[in-house]
Amino acid sequence: MTQGAGQEPVVRTATLRDFRVPPYARVPVQGHAPEPPYEAYGEPGSSIVEVATGHPGNAYPDDEPPEGYTPTERDLPVINRGDTVQVRVDPVPQPAAGGAEGPGPLFVVGDVHGYLDELLAALRAQGLIDENGVWAAGNARLWFLGDFTDRGPDGIGVIDLVMRLSAEAAAAGGYCKALMGNHELLLIGAKRFGDTPVSSGAGTATFQAAWLLNGGQKHDMDRLQDVHLQWMSRLDAVVAEDGHLLLHSDTTAYLEYGSTIEDVNDTVHEILNRNDADEVWDLFRKFTKRFAFRDEAAGPMAVQELLGTYGGGRIVHGHSPIPYLLGQVGTEDGEEGERPPVEGPHVYADGLAIAMDGGVTMAGKLLVVQLPLPA
């Protein structure tokens, strides 16, 4: 329920933050080393990684996608912008070994959308996991910005990996954590409510239809278990780390759910716990909004409003693919523009916002970078 005038204040209750890891997710990942062909982004030794260019990844034998796999690419309104810049990420030191005093280096991961092999390759390139997919970064800190499933071939495999790494990182003195994305809300809604009609500004809608329209994969739904739903339902929506405000969506809608980070996260958890289809739909729709930071004049003001409320000096987000933000995919006149390769995170809004969705679902790049970015 959205907070507002005339409504009772939200009463915060204690919420469980631990990650439950199913037994089958505790086994190191085997057989996921990327195979040729590769496409290199950056010089050798750079933190710009080499990733397999084949899609949809190599998570299944003989490059055969799973039954029911339907890759999608949503058309989104894009304004062609030429006054924004991309920042190449310079080489960074390897994460400190476990047992070191103080917090380790901070890393963030953009939208994965089921591309498990691309994720494994990017994490290996940063030294965060070893060749067997086991946590190898000691006391490093790793945050995923949400959107683990849909569109790609192995969304449940991605969730299992993140759940397992969270336990391994904690044992090594670091951590691996994740934020709530709009696709987590969508998958939760599709599983809980199915074809139950919900109130929508465009008329009657259902989570099931919206999930399929936005790249929902049958094989993910078939493998979805209660432990996955419980884990997703407990994810926070906003977090502050080292002067960075981390969130999934480039929207100011978070302000509708509380004036502190704790308020926002507790309100989101309470909505999911109440299990009301209309409430969850409203939350999903608001977290699906995008482009609030892109306008030359209003964008920096929107970022500053969030930073002024929740703290931090920069926002780091996923959700809107960098090719969309740059106007490289789809233009106002409907023509396709050039699509140069994504080289790294996109810094914009007067340097106050960092976009981390490299567009892996459109043959872009899955980004894993260390914060803070070089000046």
Buried (B, 14 or more C-beta within 10 A) or exposed (E): BEBEEEEEEBEBEEBEEEBBBBEEBEEBBEEBBBEEEBEEBBEEEBBBBBBBBBBBBBBBEEEEBBEEBEBBBEEEEBEEBEEBEBBBBBBBEBBBBBEBEEBBBBBBBBBBBBBBBBBBBBBBBBBBBBEEBBBBBBBBBBBBBBBBBBBBBBBBBBBBBBBBBBBBBBEBBBBBBBBBBBBBBBBBBBBBBEEEBBEBEEEEBBBBBBBBEBBBBEBBBEBBEEBBBEBBBBBBBBBBBBEBBBBBBBBBBBBBBBEEBEBBBBBBBBBBEEEBBBBBBBBBBBBBBBBBBBBEEEBBBBBBEBBEBBEBEBBBBBBBBBBBBBBBBBBEEEEEBEBEBBBBBBBBBEBBBBBBBBBBBBBBBBBBBBBBBEE
